[in-house]
Amino acid sequence: RAVTGRMDVHTLSNEEALELTRRGASILALSIPTGREFGLDLQSYTVGPKFLGMKMIPPGLHLLVFGTDADRTGVFLRLGQSDVHAARWSADTELLLPIYEPEAGQLATQTR
């Protein structure tokens, strides 16, 4: 089925959700403190204690934002099909910092 604009994932069949997970990118955002803001493009959310990131992200250029209402940081990410971008919160800098190989590859394998 053709999808345009914002998609309601609650109306997807299991097969459609699995296909979007397979084709879409994922962002692992580890150790973000509860209550911080995390967002992608025009959607932002308050992080809860079990938050680990987002999946089913269409390939392309995206604006990732994180922080608090008073201090928000944004970075652009170019994500490809099935990419996994892994990052971890740094309490020292209060930034979401990239995770590098070999740990990033291990996390990507676990995510897929």
KOLGU-598123 format. One record per residue: residue number from 1; chain; z, x negated, y of N, C-alpha, C in turn. Coordinates in pm, 1 decimal. Layout:
// KOLGU-598123
rec resi->NUM chain->A n_Z->Z n_X->X n_Y->Y ca_Z->Z ca_X->X ca_Y->Y c_Z->Z c_X->X c_Y->Y
...
This chain:
// KOLGU-598123
rec resi->1 chain->A n_Z->0.0 n_X->-84.6 n_Y->-118.8 ca_Z->0.0 ca_X->0.0 ca_Y->0.0 c_Z->0.0 c_X->-87.6 c_Y->122.9
rec resi->2 chain->A n_Z->-63.0 n_X->-42.6 n_Y->226.0 ca_Z->-69.8 ca_X->-118.7 ca_Y->350.9 c_Z->60.9 c_X->-102.4 c_Y->426.3
rec resi->3 chain->A n_Z->106.2 n_X->-209.9 n_Y->484.7 ca_Z->230.4 ca_X->-208.2 ca_Y->560.0 c_Z->200.2 c_X->-256.9 c_Y->700.8
rec resi->4 chain->A n_Z->241.2 n_X->-179.2 n_Y->798.2 ca_Z->223.4 ca_X->-219.8 ca_Y->937.0 c_Z->356.0 c_X->-203.9 c_Y->1008.5
rec resi->5 chain->A n_Z->380.3 n_X->-288.9 n_Y->1105.1 ca_Z->503.3 ca_X->-279.5 ca_Y->1183.0 c_Z->625.6 c_X->-308.4 c_Y->1098.9
rec resi->6 chain->A n_Z->736.6 n_X->-250.8 n_Y->1138.1 ca_Z->864.0 ca_X->-272.4 ca_Y->1068.8 c_Z->867.6 c_X->-189.7 c_Y->941.3
rec resi->7 chain->A n_Z->911.9 n_X->-250.8 n_Y->833.5 ca_Z->914.1 ca_X->-184.8 ca_Y->705.3 c_Z->1057.1 c_X->-146.7 c_Y->667.9
rec resi->8 chain->A n_Z->1074.1 n_X->-28.6 n_Y->611.5 ca_Z->1203.5 ca_X->15.4 ca_Y->562.7 c_Z->1214.9 c_X->-25.8 c_Y->416.8
rec resi->9 chain->A n_Z->1291.3 n_X->-131.5 n_Y->389.8 ca_Z->1300.5 ca_X->-182.6 ca_Y->252.7 c_Z->1371.5 c_X->-85.4 c_Y->159.9
rec resi->10 chain->A n_Z->1440.2 n_X->12.8 n_Y->214.2 ca_Z->1509.4 ca_X->109.7 ca_Y->130.0 c_Z->1412.6 c_X->205.7 c_Y->61.2
rec resi->11 chain->A n_Z->1287.6 n_X->212.5 n_Y->105.4 ca_Z->1190.5 ca_X->302.6 ca_Y->44.2 c_Z->1096.1 c_X->230.4 c_Y->-51.6
rec resi->12 chain->A n_Z->1117.5 n_X->101.4 n_Y->-75.5 ca_Z->1030.9 ca_X->25.0 ca_Y->-164.5 c_Z->1067.4 c_X->49.5 c_Y->-310.4
rec resi->13 chain->A n_Z->967.0 n_X->48.4 n_Y->-394.6 ca_Z->993.7 ca_X->51.6 ca_Y->-538.4 c_Z->1042.5 c_X->-87.1 c_Y->-580.8
rec resi->14 chain->A n_Z->1096.7 n_X->-98.5 n_Y->-700.0 ca_Z->1141.6 ca_X->-228.6 ca_Y->-750.5 c_Z->1026.7 c_X->-327.5 c_Y->-755.9
rec resi->15 chain->A n_Z->909.0 n_X->-281.0 n_Y->-797.8 ca_Z->792.3 ca_X->-369.2 ca_Y->-807.1 c_Z->749.7 c_X->-419.3 c_Y->-669.9
rec resi->16 chain->A n_Z->750.7 n_X->-330.3 n_Y->-570.3 ca_Z->714.0 ca_X->-370.5 ca_Y->-434.5 c_Z->814.4 c_X->-471.0 c_Y->-377.8
rec resi->17 chain->A n_Z->942.3 n_X->-448.1 n_Y->-402.0 ca_Z->1044.7 ca_X->-540.1 ca_Y->-353.0 c_Z->1030.7 c_X->-676.8 c_Y->-419.2
rec resi->18 chain->A n_Z->1004.8 n_X->-680.4 n_Y->-548.6 ca_Z->986.4 ca_X->-808.5 ca_Y->-618.0 c_Z->864.1 c_X->-882.7 c_Y->-566.0
rec resi->19 chain->A n_Z->755.8 n_X->-810.0 n_Y->-537.1 ca_Z->634.9 ca_X->-873.4 ca_Y->-483.7 c_Z->658.8 c_X->-929.7 c_Y->-343.9
rec resi->20 chain->A n_Z->729.2 n_X->-854.0 n_Y->-259.4 ca_Z->760.7 ca_X->-903.3 ca_Y->-125.4 c_Z->853.6 c_X->-1024.0 c_Y->-132.0
rec resi->21 chain->A n_Z->946.8 n_X->-1024.2 n_Y->-225.2 ca_Z->1035.3 ca_X->-1139.4 ca_Y->-242.6 c_Z->955.8 c_X->-1260.8 c_Y->-287.8
rec resi->22 chain->A n_Z->862.0 n_X->-1240.2 n_Y->-378.1 ca_Z->781.3 ca_X->-1350.5 ca_Y->-430.3 c_Z->690.2 c_X->-1408.0 c_Y->-322.4
rec resi->23 chain->A n_Z->623.4 n_X->-1321.6 n_Y->-245.6 ca_Z->527.8 ca_X->-1366.3 ca_Y->-143.2 c_Z->594.3 c_X->-1409.5 c_Y->-14.1
rec resi->24 chain->A n_Z->706.0 n_X->-1347.1 n_Y->19.8 ca_Z->770.6 ca_X->-1374.0 ca_Y->147.4 c_Z->852.6 c_X->-1501.4 c_Y->144.9
rec resi->25 chain->A n_Z->887.3 n_X->-1546.1 n_Y->262.4 ca_Z->971.6 ca_X->-1664.4 ca_Y->277.7 c_Z->1118.0 c_X->-1622.2 c_Y->277.9
rec resi->26 chain->A n_Z->1205.1 n_X->-1720.8 n_Y->264.4 ca_Z->1349.6 ca_X->-1698.4 ca_Y->269.1 c_Z->1413.1 c_X->-1799.7 c_Y->362.7
rec resi->27 chain->A n_Z->1521.9 n_X->-1758.2 n_Y->427.2 ca_Z->1603.7 ca_X->-1849.0 ca_Y->506.8 c_Z->1742.9 c_X->-1846.0 c_Y->447.5
rec resi->28 chain->A n_Z->1788.8 n_X->-1960.6 n_Y->399.5 ca_Z->1927.7 ca_X->-1974.9 ca_Y->356.3 c_Z->2007.2 c_X->-2024.1 c_Y->475.7
rec resi->29 chain->A n_Z->2109.4 n_X->-1952.0 n_Y->511.3 ca_Z->2192.9 ca_X->-1988.2 ca_Y->626.3 c_Z->2336.4 c_X->-1993.6 c_Y->576.4
rec resi->30 chain->A n_Z->2377.3 n_X->-2110.5 n_Y->531.7 ca_Z->2505.2 ca_X->-2125.4 ca_Y->463.9 c_Z->2619.7 c_X->-2155.0 c_Y->560.1
rec resi->31 chain->A n_Z->2734.9 n_X->-2099.8 n_Y->528.5 ca_Z->2861.9 ca_X->-2129.1 ca_Y->597.4 c_Z->2869.5 c_X->-2080.0 c_Y->741.4
rec resi->32 chain->A n_Z->2786.8 n_X->-1982.0 n_Y->780.1 ca_Z->2799.8 ca_X->-1927.2 ca_Y->915.6 c_Z->2930.3 c_X->-1847.5 c_Y->921.1
rec resi->33 chain->A n_Z->3015.0 n_X->-1872.3 n_Y->1020.9 ca_Z->3142.6 ca_X->-1800.2 ca_Y->1029.2 c_Z->3122.1 c_X->-1649.5 c_Y->1050.0
rec resi->34 chain->A n_Z->3207.9 n_X->-1572.9 n_Y->987.4 ca_Z->3207.1 ca_X->-1427.5 ca_Y->1003.4 c_Z->3217.4 c_X->-1392.6 c_Y->1151.3
rec resi->35 chain->A n_Z->3137.7 n_X->-1295.8 n_Y->1192.3 ca_Z->3139.8 ca_X->-1249.4 ca_Y->1330.8 c_Z->3035.7 c_X->-1313.7 c_Y->1420.3
rec resi->36 chain->A n_Z->2969.8 n_X->-1419.9 n_Y->1372.3 ca_Z->2862.5 ca_X->-1482.3 ca_Y->1451.3 c_Z->2736.6 c_X->-1396.4 c_Y->1443.4
rec resi->37 chain->A n_Z->2647.0 n_X->-1420.1 n_Y->1535.8 ca_Z->2518.8 ca_X->-1349.1 ca_Y->1537.5 c_Z->2414.0 c_X->-1432.0 c_Y->1463.8
rec resi->38 chain->A n_Z->2329.5 n_X->-1363.5 n_Y->1388.0 ca_Z->2216.6 ca_X->-1426.0 ca_Y->1319.8 c_Z->2100.4 c_X->-1329.7 c_Y->1332.8
rec resi->39 chain->A n_Z->1984.8 n_X->-1379.9 n_Y->1376.9 ca_Z->1872.2 ca_X->-1289.7 ca_Y->1393.0 c_Z->1739.6 c_X->-1358.7 c_Y->1372.3
rec resi->40 chain->A n_Z->1640.2 n_X->-1275.9 n_Y->1348.1 ca_Z->1504.0 ca_X->-1323.9 ca_Y->1329.2 c_Z->1412.2 c_X->-1233.3 c_Y->1408.9
rec resi->41 chain->A n_Z->1333.1 n_X->-1294.0 n_Y->1495.5 ca_Z->1240.8 ca_X->-1221.1 ca_Y->1581.4 c_Z->1319.0 c_X->-1122.1 c_Y->1668.6
rec resi->42 chain->A n_Z->1297.2 n_X->-994.0 n_Y->1655.9 ca_Z->1363.3 ca_X->-897.6 ca_Y->1744.6 c_Z->1482.9 c_X->-827.9 c_Y->1681.3
rec resi->43 chain->A n_Z->1523.8 n_X->-870.2 n_Y->1562.4 ca_Z->1637.1 ca_X->-809.5 ca_Y->1494.2 c_Z->1750.9 c_X->-910.5 c_Y->1486.4
rec resi->44 chain->A n_Z->1872.0 n_X->-869.2 n_Y->1522.6 ca_Z->1986.2 ca_X->-958.7 ca_Y->1506.5 c_Z->2101.2 c_X->-880.4 c_Y->1445.2
rec resi->45 chain->A n_Z->2188.1 n_X->-953.3 n_Y->1376.9 ca_Z->2295.4 ca_X->-893.6 ca_Y->1299.2 c_Z->2422.8 c_X->-973.6 c_Y->1319.3
rec resi->46 chain->A n_Z->2536.4 n_X->-908.4 n_Y->1299.1 ca_Z->2664.5 ca_X->-976.7 ca_Y->1297.3 c_Z->2691.5 c_X->-1017.6 c_Y->1153.0
rec resi->47 chain->A n_Z->2720.5 n_X->-1144.0 n_Y->1132.7 ca_Z->2737.1 ca_X->-1199.8 ca_Y->999.3 c_Z->2870.6 c_X->-1157.4 c_Y->939.5
rec resi->48 chain->A n_Z->2866.3 n_X->-1117.6 n_Y->812.2 ca_Z->2986.2 ca_X->-1084.4 ca_Y->736.8 c_Z->3023.8 c_X->-1199.3 c_Y->644.7
rec resi->49 chain->A n_Z->3132.4 n_X->-1184.8 n_Y->569.3 ca_Z->3182.4 ca_X->-1294.8 ca_Y->486.6 c_Z->3091.5 c_X->-1333.7 c_Y->369.9
rec resi->50 chain->A n_Z->3001.2 n_X->-1245.7 n_Y->326.8 ca_Z->2914.0 ca_X->-1275.9 ca_Y->212.9 c_Z->2771.9 c_X->-1313.9 c_Y->254.3
rec resi->51 chain->A n_Z->2747.4 n_X->-1326.9 n_Y->383.6 ca_Z->2612.2 ca_X->-1354.8 ca_Y->432.6 c_Z->2563.8 c_X->-1492.1 c_Y->387.7
rec resi->52 chain->A n_Z->2441.4 n_X->-1495.7 n_Y->332.9 ca_Z->2380.4 ca_X->-1621.7 ca_Y->289.8 c_Z->2241.7 c_X->-1643.3 c_Y->346.8
rec resi->53 chain->A n_Z->2184.7 n_X->-1543.0 n_Y->416.5 ca_Z->2052.0 ca_X->-1560.2 ca_Y->474.1 c_Z->1967.1 c_X->-1435.1 c_Y->463.2
rec resi->54 chain->A n_Z->1835.4 n_X->-1455.4 n_Y->473.5 ca_Z->1738.7 ca_X->-1345.2 ca_Y->470.1 c_Z->1624.7 c_X->-1379.2 c_Y->375.7
rec resi->55 chain->A n_Z->1562.6 n_X->-1274.7 n_Y->321.2 ca_Z->1445.8 ca_X->-1293.4 ca_Y->235.5 c_Z->1340.1 c_X->-1190.2 c_Y->272.4
rec resi->56 chain->A n_Z->1225.7 n_X->-1196.4 n_Y->205.9 ca_Z->1112.8 ca_X->-1105.7 ca_Y->230.4 c_Z->1056.0 c_X->-1122.9 c_Y->370.9
rec resi->57 chain->A n_Z->1056.8 n_X->-1244.4 n_Y->422.0 ca_Z->1008.1 ca_X->-1272.2 ca_Y->556.9 c_Z->858.8 c_X->-1301.5 c_Y->548.8
rec resi->58 chain->A n_Z->776.1 n_X->-1229.8 n_Y->624.1 ca_Z->632.2 ca_X->-1256.5 ca_Y->619.1 c_Z->599.6 c_X->-1397.6 c_Y->668.2
rec resi->59 chain->A n_Z->501.1 n_X->-1462.0 n_Y->609.1 ca_Z->460.8 ca_X->-1594.9 ca_Y->656.9 c_Z->420.8 c_X->-1588.7 c_Y->805.2
rec resi->60 chain->A n_Z->446.3 n_X->-1697.8 n_Y->876.2 ca_Z->408.4 ca_X->-1705.4 ca_Y->1017.1 c_Z->515.8 c_X->-1771.3 c_Y->1100.6
rec resi->61 chain->A n_Z->498.7 n_X->-1762.6 n_Y->1231.2 ca_Z->591.9 ca_X->-1821.0 ca_Y->1326.9 c_Z->700.9 c_X->-1719.0 c_Y->1359.8
rec resi->62 chain->A n_Z->826.3 n_X->-1761.4 n_Y->1351.6 ca_Z->939.6 ca_X->-1671.5 ca_Y->1374.9 c_Z->1040.9 c_X->-1738.8 c_Y->1466.7
rec resi->63 chain->A n_Z->1111.9 n_X->-1656.9 n_Y->1542.8 ca_Z->1221.1 ca_X->-1704.2 ca_Y->1627.1 c_Z->1352.9 c_X->-1673.3 c_Y->1556.7
rec resi->64 chain->A n_Z->1425.6 n_X->-1777.4 n_Y->1520.2 ca_Z->1556.3 ca_X->-1765.9 ca_Y->1457.4 c_Z->1661.8 c_X->-1785.7 c_Y->1564.9
rec resi->65 chain->A n_Z->1755.8 n_X->-1691.7 n_Y->1576.7 ca_Z->1863.6 ca_X->-1703.7 ca_Y->1675.1 c_Z->1997.9 c_X->-1697.5 c_Y->1602.7
rec resi->66 chain->A n_Z->2096.0 n_X->-1768.8 n_Y->1657.3 ca_Z->2229.6 ca_X->-1766.9 ca_Y->1598.5 c_Z->2330.2 c_X->-1806.0 c_Y->1704.5
rec resi->67 chain->A n_Z->2456.0 n_X->-1769.2 n_Y->1684.4 ca_Z->2561.8 ca_X->-1804.1 ca_Y->1777.6 c_Z->2650.2 c_X->-1685.8 c_Y->1809.2
rec resi->68 chain->A n_Z->2686.5 n_X->-1673.5 n_Y->1935.2 ca_Z->2770.6 ca_X->-1563.7 ca_Y->1982.8 c_Z->2699.5 c_X->-1496.8 c_Y->2100.2
rec resi->69 chain->A n_Z->2756.3 n_X->-1386.5 n_Y->2145.8 ca_Z->2698.3 ca_X->-1321.1 ca_Y->2264.0 c_Z->2697.7 c_X->-1414.7 c_Y->2384.3
rec resi->70 chain->A n_Z->2800.9 n_X->-1499.5 n_Y->2395.6 ca_Z->2813.1 ca_X->-1588.8 ca_Y->2509.8 c_Z->2732.0 c_X->-1717.4 c_Y->2495.2
rec resi->71 chain->A n_Z->2705.4 n_X->-1759.5 n_Y->2371.5 ca_Z->2637.9 ca_X->-1887.7 ca_Y->2348.0 c_Z->2542.1 c_X->-1874.1 c_Y->2230.0
rec resi->72 chain->A n_Z->2419.5 n_X->-1844.9 n_Y->2258.2 ca_Z->2318.9 ca_X->-1819.6 ca_Y->2155.7 c_Z->2214.0 c_X->-1930.4 c_Y->2158.6
rec resi->73 chain->A n_Z->2172.0 n_X->-1973.7 n_Y->2039.3 ca_Z->2070.3 ca_X->-2077.2 ca_Y->2026.0 c_Z->1951.3 c_X->-2018.7 c_Y->1951.3
rec resi->74 chain->A n_Z->1830.7 n_X->-2058.5 n_Y->1989.8 ca_Z->1710.2 ca_X->-2012.8 ca_Y->1920.6 c_Z->1620.9 c_X->-2129.2 c_Y->1883.7
rec resi->75 chain->A n_Z->1558.2 n_X->-2118.9 n_Y->1768.6 ca_Z->1462.3 ca_X->-2219.1 ca_Y->1723.2 c_Z->1343.2 c_X->-2146.6 c_Y->1662.1
rec resi->76 chain->A n_Z->1226.1 n_X->-2205.0 n_Y->1678.5 ca_Z->1107.4 ca_X->-2149.3 ca_Y->1615.4 c_Z->1088.4 c_X->-2212.7 c_Y->1478.6
rec resi->77 chain->A n_Z->1056.1 n_X->-2129.6 n_Y->1381.3 ca_Z->1027.2 ca_X->-2175.3 ca_Y->1245.4 c_Z->890.6 c_X->-2124.4 c_Y->1204.3
rec resi->78 chain->A n_Z->809.9 n_X->-2211.7 n_Y->1148.0 ca_Z->683.8 ca_X->-2167.7 ca_Y->1087.0 c_Z->708.0 c_X->-2164.8 c_Y->936.6
rec resi->79 chain->A n_Z->702.0 n_X->-2045.3 n_Y->881.1 ca_Z->729.8 ca_X->-2025.3 ca_Y->739.9 c_Z->601.6 c_X->-1988.3 c_Y->666.5
rec resi->80 chain->A n_Z->580.8 n_X->-2051.0 n_Y->553.8 ca_Z->466.2 ca_X->-2020.1 ca_Y->470.0 c_Z->505.8 c_X->-1927.5 c_Y->356.3
rec resi->81 chain->A n_Z->406.8 n_X->-1882.6 n_Y->282.4 ca_Z->431.4 ca_X->-1795.0 ca_Y->168.1 c_Z->525.6 c_X->-1863.7 c_Y->69.7
rec resi->82 chain->A n_Z->630.7 n_X->-1794.8 n_Y->29.7 ca_Z->730.5 ca_X->-1841.1 ca_Y->-67.6 c_Z->813.4 c_X->-1960.5 c_Y->-20.7
rec resi->83 chain->A n_Z->806.2 n_X->-1997.6 n_Y->107.4 ca_Z->888.6 ca_X->-2106.8 ca_Y->160.1 c_Z->1036.2 c_X->-2067.4 c_Y->158.2
rec resi->84 chain->A n_Z->1121.0 n_X->-2167.7 n_Y->141.7 ca_Z->1265.4 ca_X->-2149.5 ca_Y->155.9 c_Z->1312.7 c_X->-2251.9 c_Y->258.3
rec resi->85 chain->A n_Z->1363.6 n_X->-2203.3 n_Y->371.1 ca_Z->1419.9 ca_X->-2290.9 ca_Y->474.4 c_Z->1571.5 c_X->-2286.7 c_Y->457.4
rec resi->86 chain->A n_Z->1632.6 n_X->-2401.2 n_Y->430.5 ca_Z->1776.5 ca_X->-2407.6 ca_Y->406.5 c_Z->1846.5 c_X->-2475.1 c_Y->523.5
rec resi->87 chain->A n_Z->1956.3 n_X->-2414.2 n_Y->569.1 ca_Z->2035.3 ca_X->-2469.6 ca_Y->678.8 c_Z->2182.6 c_X->-2440.0 c_Y->654.0
rec resi->88 chain->A n_Z->2267.8 n_X->-2520.6 n_Y->715.4 ca_Z->2412.8 ca_X->-2503.5 ca_Y->700.0 c_Z->2477.4 c_X->-2509.2 c_Y->838.5
rec resi->89 chain->A n_Z->2576.1 n_X->-2423.1 n_Y->859.2 ca_Z->2649.4 ca_X->-2420.3 ca_Y->984.6 c_Z->2733.2 c_X->-2546.9 c_Y->999.1
rec resi->90 chain->A n_Z->2728.5 n_X->-2607.7 n_Y->1115.7 ca_Z->2811.0 ca_X->-2723.2 ca_Y->1147.5 c_Z->2921.2 c_X->-2677.8 c_Y->1242.6
rec resi->91 chain->A n_Z->3046.3 n_X->-2687.3 n_Y->1196.9 ca_Z->3159.0 ca_X->-2650.2 ca_Y->1281.8 c_Z->3172.8 c_X->-2746.0 c_Y->1400.5
rec resi->92 chain->A n_Z->3129.6 n_X->-2870.6 n_Y->1381.7 ca_Z->3139.7 ca_X->-2970.6 ca_Y->1489.4 c_Z->3047.2 c_X->-2938.7 c_Y->1606.3
rec resi->93 chain->A n_Z->2922.1 n_X->-2904.0 n_Y->1574.9 ca_Z->2823.6 ca_X->-2879.2 ca_Y->1680.2 c_Z->2802.9 c_X->-2730.4 c_Y->1708.3
rec resi->94 chain->A n_Z->2855.9 n_X->-2644.6 n_Y->1620.6 ca_Z->2833.5 ca_X->-2500.2 ca_Y->1626.9 c_Z->2684.8 c_X->-2467.6 c_Y->1628.0
rec resi->95 chain->A n_Z->2612.3 n_X->-2539.2 n_Y->1542.4 ca_Z->2469.0 ca_X->-2518.0 ca_Y->1524.7 c_Z->2437.1 c_X->-2500.1 c_Y->1377.6
rec resi->96 chain->A n_Z->2326.2 n_X->-2437.2 n_Y->1350.7 ca_Z->2273.6 ca_X->-2424.8 ca_Y->1216.0 c_Z->2179.5 c_X->-2542.7 c_Y->1194.7
rec resi->97 chain->A n_Z->2220.1 n_X->-2637.9 n_Y->1110.9 ca_Z->2144.3 ca_X->-2762.0 ca_Y->1093.1 c_Z->2067.5 c_X->-2760.2 c_Y->961.8
rec resi->98 chain->A n_Z->1945.7 n_X->-2816.2 n_Y->960.7 ca_Z->1864.6 ca_X->-2817.9 ca_Y->838.4 c_Z->1933.0 c_X->-2895.1 c_Y->726.1
rec resi->99 chain->A n_Z->1910.3 n_X->-2849.3 n_Y->604.5 ca_Z->1953.8 ca_X->-2920.3 ca_Y->484.7 c_Z->1831.0 c_X->-2993.7 c_Y->432.1
rec resi->100 chain->A n_Z->1846.4 n_X->-3121.3 n_Y->401.0 ca_Z->1734.1 ca_X->-3204.5 ca_Y->358.1 c_Z->1737.4 c_X->-3227.9 c_Y->207.0
rec resi->101 chain->A n_Z->1629.5 n_X->-3285.4 n_Y->157.3 ca_Z->1617.6 ca_X->-3318.4 ca_Y->15.0 c_Z->1724.0 c_X->-3419.9 c_Y->-24.2
rec resi->102 chain->A n_Z->1770.9 n_X->-3418.6 n_Y->-145.3 ca_Z->1729.9 ca_X->-3334.9 ca_Y->-257.6 c_Z->1800.9 c_X->-3199.0 c_Y->-261.1
rec resi->103 chain->A n_Z->1906.6 n_X->-3183.1 n_Y->-179.6 ca_Z->1981.5 ca_X->-3056.9 ca_Y->-183.3 c_Z->1895.0 c_X->-2936.8 c_Y->-146.6
rec resi->104 chain->A n_Z->1806.6 n_X->-2951.3 n_Y->-48.1 ca_Z->1721.0 ca_X->-2839.8 ca_Y->-6.8 c_Z->1632.9 c_X->-2792.5 c_Y->-122.1
rec resi->105 chain->A n_Z->1579.1 n_X->-2884.5 n_Y->-198.3 ca_Z->1495.6 ca_X->-2847.0 ca_Y->-312.1 c_Z->1574.0 c_X->-2775.0 c_Y->-420.0
rec resi->106 chain->A n_Z->1695.9 n_X->-2818.7 n_Y->-444.0 ca_Z->1780.0 ca_X->-2753.1 ca_Y->-543.2 c_Z->1814.6 c_X->-2610.8 c_Y->-498.4
rec resi->107 chain->A n_Z->1846.0 n_X->-2594.6 n_Y->-371.3 ca_Z->1875.8 ca_X->-2461.1 ca_Y->-318.8 c_Z->1752.8 c_X->-2369.5 c_Y->-323.6
rec resi->108 chain->A n_Z->1636.2 n_X->-2425.0 n_Y->-292.3 ca_Z->1512.5 ca_X->-2345.8 ca_Y->-297.1 c_Z->1485.8 c_X->-2297.8 c_Y->-439.0
rec resi->109 chain->A n_Z->1504.6 n_X->-2384.7 n_Y->-537.3 ca_Z->1484.2 ca_X->-2345.6 ca_Y->-677.2 c_Z->1579.1 c_X->-2234.3 c_Y->-717.1
rec resi->110 chain->A n_Z->1703.7 n_X->-2243.2 n_Y->-675.4 ca_Z->1802.4 ca_X->-2138.3 ca_Y->-707.0 c_Z->1768.8 c_X->-2006.6 c_Y->-637.0
rec resi->111 chain->A n_Z->1708.7 n_X->-2015.0 n_Y->-518.6 ca_Z->1676.9 ca_X->-1894.8 ca_Y->-440.9 c_Z->1557.2 c_X->-1820.9 c_Y->-499.7
rec resi->112 chain->A n_Z->1460.1 n_X->-1895.1 n_Y->-546.3 ca_Z->1339.2 ca_X->-1832.6 ca_Y->-602.8 c_Z->1373.8 c_X->-1768.1 c_Y->-733.5
